[in-house]
């Protein structure tokens, strides 16, 4: 046979993976009928045959949608998204736009990505008032001007450096962007009486072994501390890898397969949690709707997936036989990389919510206002000194679960003296209330 059609709309991801394995020796394309969910929702008809996709092989349950609740969160509100041009930020903008915000403010420092998402949103028939703001979250004057002009009710903070090896090689940049940037946005949100601010966090913040994870755990502590007192509800949402995000493993594997291989995997046993970007973002919005302030929500990511299995399935879906047509090479764990990611640490209790795919991380250490002040002062002094050992010491002090797998190195420390404080006095709070 030259082609296989799986005419089983109810086939589970596990069944589809088994079919792909059985068909491996034949190197033929596999097509499927749409899922029962898509057929029932009227998105497609049973006669619509399409190529089998990587998403079909993920172990995951459908995410129930509650559009009415999200309408209540977003409709008629001014919403600001930092990192709006990124994988998560842009999908946040697309989903928020469907719920009729009064204004959608896109903040990003990368012009091309910002232009792409702003143009895409303006080309839709939704009629949303889209404002594209070229801005760096570290530029306090610029961000104060953005907040004063647009007076957001909701802030989604997705701007971050996220690549573990890159931040491990450039820790100062990662710390400044992920920690100082979060603090400045959160301080502005509180000063301007924003209704809710949602921090996009990561499973790498749990028992971190790398600088990126430590910065995100630090950022979680910042927003939890600021949630005490004041009208602003600060909420953090923690999840694992999203399939196909910029610079992630899936696009890299695709490029390697197109070149004829080999596909490179760091370790044969390494596992990661994966989720589709639209599903992850939908749950972020659900967490934003339900949060009362100070919570860390954790998305149900399903079962972790072995990266080598992901590589093999991608090779098979491309019509090749793993290790025969396309090789797989193991390159060794990179600095700061863990074999297995976690969603909760030992100090946290897992608490269910009314939503089947959302859980809360309850307990763990929390910071007082004095702790936050001491943490930011210590970090500021460490950054100013450009002493990487001192920086790592501060991270370990305020993120006790941080256990670096190796000493950080910064090949190009270019940061000048960094003033972490935000002069909120200069914001006319009356103008943004």
N, C-alpha and C positions, 0 to 999 in steps of 0.2 A: 504493500500500500504506500501511496505517496502522501496521504493526508488522513488524519483521524478527526472525527467530529464526536464530541462527547454530548450526547443528547439527553443529559440528565440534569435538568435545572436545579434539582434539590441536592446535587452532589456537594458534599462537605469539602472544605479545604484538604482534610486528611485523605479523602478518597481521590481527589484530584492529584495530590502529590503521589499517591500510589500508582495512579495511571501514568503519570509522567515518568516515574521510575521504570515501569514495565515497558514503556515505549522507547526507552533510551537507546537500545541497540539499533533502532531503525532510523533514527535521525530525521524524523518527519515532523512537519508542523502539526500542532494540535489546536483545534478550534472547539468552542463550547457554545451551548445555548445560554442565554442570559439566566441569572439567578431567579429563583422564585420571588425573592423580594422585589427585584426590578420589574418582573412581570406583573405582580400584584399592584405595584404602585403606578402602573401604566407608563413607565419610562420607555419600555420596549415591548415588542410582541414576541411570542414564542418562536417565530420564524427567523428572528434576528440572530444570525450566527456570527461570532467574532473570534479573533485569535485569543487563545488562552493567555492571560496576563499574570505577572508576578503577584498582583494583588489577590488573585483567585486562590493562591496557595497559602495565604496567611491564615493562621489560626486566630479567628476573631469572631465575635458575635456582633450582629447589627446594633448600631447605636440608635436608640429610640429618640425621635425628634419631638420637641415640645415647642413648636413655633410660637404659640401664643405667649408663653412665658418669656421668650426672648424678645418678642415685640414689646412687652411691658418694660424690659430692661433698656432697650435701645430707642424705640420710636419716639421721635420728637426731641432726642437728646443730642448734644454736641459731643462727639466722640473723637479722641485723639489716640493715634497709634504710633509708637516709636518703632524704628526698624521696619517701617511699613513696606519697604521694598524687598524684604527677605522672604524666605519660604513660608514661615509661620505668619509674619506680619502681613504679607499680601493676601493670604487666605483669610486672615482675620478681617481685613478690609472688605473682601468680597462678601463674606457672610454677614458682616455688620450692615453693609449697604442694602441687603435684602430686607432688613427690618426697619427701614424708613427713618434713619437718623435725621435730625435737623441739619447737621453738618458733620462731615467726616474729614478730619484733619490728619494728613499723612506726613509724618516726620521721618526723614532719612538723610544721611550725609552723602549717600552714593547717588549721584544724579541719574544715571542710566536706569537703575532699578526703580527709583522714585517716579521717573517719567513714565516707565512702562506700566506701573500699577495705576497711576493717576489717569493715564490715557485710556486704559482698559475700563476703568470705572466710569469715566465720562462718556465712553462709547456705548454703555448699556442704556436701556430704556428706563432705568430705575428713577432717574431724575434727582439723584442725590447731589447735594451741594458739596463738592469735593475741593479741598484746599491742599495743595502740595507745598510743603515747607522744607526747603533745603536747610537742614540744621543738624548740628552735632549735639547730643545730649550733654556733652561736657562743656559746651559754650553757654555759661549761665546767663549772660546778657541776652543772647538770642532766644534761649528757651523761655526766659521771663517775658520777652516780647511776644512769643507765640502764645503762651498761656494768657497773657493780658488781652491779646487781640481776639482769640477764639473762645475763651472762657469755657473750657471743656467740663462736661458733667462726668464723663468716664474717661479713664486713661488706661490703655493697654501697653505695657512696657515690654516690647519684644526685642529691643536693640541690645545686642550683646556680641562679644567674640565667643564662638562656640566650639571651634576646632581644638581638640585636646593637644595634639602635637604642636600646633602653631602657638597656642598660649603657653605651652611648656617651654618653648624656645624664646618667647617674648613675654615673660610674666608681668613685667611692669605695665605694658600696654593692656594685657588682659585684666589686670587688677584695676587699673584706672577706668577702663571702659565699663567693666561689669559691676564693680563695687561703687566707685565714685559716681559713675553715670546714674546708677540706680538711686543712690542717695540724693543726688541733685533733683532728679525727676520726682522722687517721692516727697522731698521737702517742699518742692513747688506745689505738688498736688495738695499737700496738707495746708500750706499757706493760702492757697486759693480756694480752699473748701470744696475740692472736687468730691463728688459723691463716692466714687469707687476707683481705686487703682489696682490693676491686676498685673502681677509680675509673672512672666513666663520663666519657669525654672526647669530643672532637669533631674533625671535619676542619678546623674553623676554627682549631685550635691550630697548624696547619701554615702557616708564613710568615704570621702573623696581621697583619691591617691594622686590627684593631679591639681594643678593650679586652677584650671577652669572650673572643676567641680567645687573647689574650696571657695572660689569667688561667688559662685551661685548660692552656696550655703550661707555665706556672709550676707549676700543680698536678701535671702529669705529672712534672716534675722533682722535686717534693717526694716523691712516692711512690717514684720510682726511687731517690732518695738514701736514704730510710729502709729500703729493701729490703736494704741492705748490713748484714749482721750481725743477729742476733736471729732468733727462730723465725718471725716473721710474713712471709708472702709477699705483697708488694705488686705489683699488676698493674693496668695501665691499658688500657682498651679504647676505641679511637677509631673513630667512624663519623659519617656525614653525617645529613641530615634523615630523620626518620621520618614516614611518611605519616599525616596526621591528628592529630598531636600537638597539645596545647593551645597555642593561639595561633599555629599554623603557617599556611602559605600556603593549604592546602587548605580548612580551615574558613572562612578569610577569603574565598576565591573563592566558596565555596558561598553565603555570606551575600550577596555582591555579586550573584551570579546571581539569587538569590531576590528581591532588590530591583529586578531588571530592568537591572542593570549601571550604569555600566560596570565591567568587571573591570580592576583596576589592576596593572600589572607595572612594575617599576622600569626595566628595560632590555630591548630586544628580543633581546640576545645572552646574557643572564644564564643560567647553568646551575647545577644543583645535583644532588648524589647523593640518591637517595631509596631508602628501604627500608620494608617493613612493620614495624610495632612488634613483633609476635610473633616475626618472623624475627630482627630485630636483638637482641632480648632472649635468644632461644635461643642465639645466637652469643656473647653476653656470658657466659652460663653455661658454654658450651664453653671459652671463653678462661679462665674462672675455674678450670675443672677441669684444664686443661693447663698453666697457668702455674707456673713454678718460682720466680718472684720477679724483679722488675726489668724485666719485659717490657712493651713497648707493642704490643698487638695491634691490627690494623687489619682491619675487616670488609670483605669484597669486596662493594662496593655496586653492582656492575654498571656500566653506562654512565651518565654524567651525562645529565640530562634538561633540555631548555630549558624555562624557566618559562612562556614564551609558548605552547609546545606543550601544556604541562599545562593552561593556561587554556583553550585552544581545545578540547581534549578534554573538559574538564569542562563547557563550554558545550554541546558536541555531545551528551554523555551526558544532559544535562538536556532534550534535545529542541529545542534552539535552534541557529541558524546564527550562528557567530562573525562579528562586524563588521556583521551585518545585524540580527538580533534583539537580540543582546547585544554591545555595543561593548567594545573593549580599549584602554585608555589607558596610555601609558608616562610614568611620573612622574619618572624620573631616579634614579640610584643614591643610596642613603642614606649618611650618614656611616659610614665604616668598612666599607662593603659591597664585596665583590669580585665581579667578573664570573664567575670560575671558582674553585671550591674545589679543594684538593689533599689527597691522603691521606698523602703522604710529602714531606719536604723534601729538599734537595739533599745534606745531610749524612748522610741515612739510606739504608741499603741495605734492599731488600725481600727478606725471607726467607720461603719457603713453610713451611707446617706440614703435619702429617698430615691436617688438616681442609681440604677443598677451598675453603672460604669464609673461612678465617682466614689472615692473613699477619702477619708481625712486622716492625716498624720497628727495624732494628738499627743501632747506631752513634749518631752525633750526640753532642752534649756531654752529660756527666753530672756531677752535683754530688757533691762529697765532703761529709762532715758539716760541715766548716768552711764550705764554700760555702753550705750550707743555712742555717747559723746567720747568716752574713753577709747572705744574701738576706732572711731574715725580719726581721733587725734593721734593715736599710735600709728595708724596706717599712713596718715599724712606725713608724720616725721620719718617713717621708714622709706616712703617714696622719695621724699626730699633728699634723703641721704644717698639714694641709689644703691644702698647696701642690700644685695639680694638675700644674704643670710638673715638680715634683720627683717626684711619683708616676709620671709618664710616663717620666722619666729612669731611675727604678729599674726599671720594666718593661723598658725598652730594654736596660738593663745586664744583666739576668738572663735576658731572652728576646731574644738578639741578632737573631733573625729577625723581630722585631716592627718593622714599618714602618707607623706610623699614617698613614692617608690624610688625616687632618685633626687639628687640635688638639682634645683632649677638653674638654668643658665639663661642669660639674656645676651644675645650676640650683638644687639644694637640698642642699648638703653639711651633713648634720646629725650626722655621726659625731663622737662624743666621743673622748677619748683611748682607744685600743684596745690592750689588753694582749694581745699575740699569744701569749705563752708559756702553756704548759699545765703546771700544777703536778701532774705525774704522781705525785709523792710521796704525794699525798693519796688515791690509789687503792690500795685494799688488793689488791695483785696476787695474793696467796694466795687471795682470795675469788673471783677471776675466772679462775684458771688451770684 
